[in-house]
Amino acid sequence: MNTLIPLLAFVIIFVAIIVGIVMMTRHARKLERERTMALKSSATMLGWQFAEEAPFNYLPNLQQFTLFGEGHSKQIKNLMTGETNGVKAALFDYIYTVGSGKHQHTHYQSVAYFEPRHLNIPSFSLRPENVMHKLISALGYQDIDFGHRPTFSSKYLLRGTDEQGIRNIFSDALLGFYEMSEGACTDGGGNQLFIFRPGFRTPPHEAQTFISWAESLQRLFPRFR
């Protein structure tokens, strides 16, 4: 009898944990289904096309951009595609996993994509700058700063192989936009731009607002004819 009570308690706890995991999984799936349906409605209101899932190579050259070089198990979901002010555009959920086993973590990210005509820019990656970036920058890790814009330089880590070319495209208007947009991230190169906020998935009812914000940023990049 003395041995049955601890065993029974263990079984009850184990079953409760399993039931809890199943319920949490079902709830998460329900929320994802609701998100998909809401984003599909947003796409319809914009007059854009919608796909629940898309192959990773649906958009060209993804492997060349910093965001898509991280992790594994990469997925593109809830893909909305269309045009805004004559520019080919998309909004999608990007999902990827870093680490493995007990140490793995899955990231969910809304990404706005633009493919403007006559855009031809050097490849670059722009991220909010953290303490670690500042430390390794002091040891020679590349960080393109602008002496006349200390606010931008203190907030962001800007990197790319063609430093002078990158400096040429970052006008005062573009630098000012980033200064006013806390946490804005951008990967760009050629005629492609990916704009997002770290760890942020836009609520479906704010999808159009997010696209408009990102579209106003991409218009500040210079076009070359």
PyMOL commands that set and color helices and strands:
alter all, ss='L'
color gray80, all
select helices_A, chain A and resi 4-46+62-64+66-69+101-103+131-137+150-155+163-169+172-180+204-218
alter helices_A, ss='H'
color red, helices_A
select strands_A, chain A and resi 49-54+72-84+87-98+105-115+121-128+156-159+185-190+192-196
alter strands_A, ss='S'
color yellow, strands_A
deselect
rebuild
show_as cartoon
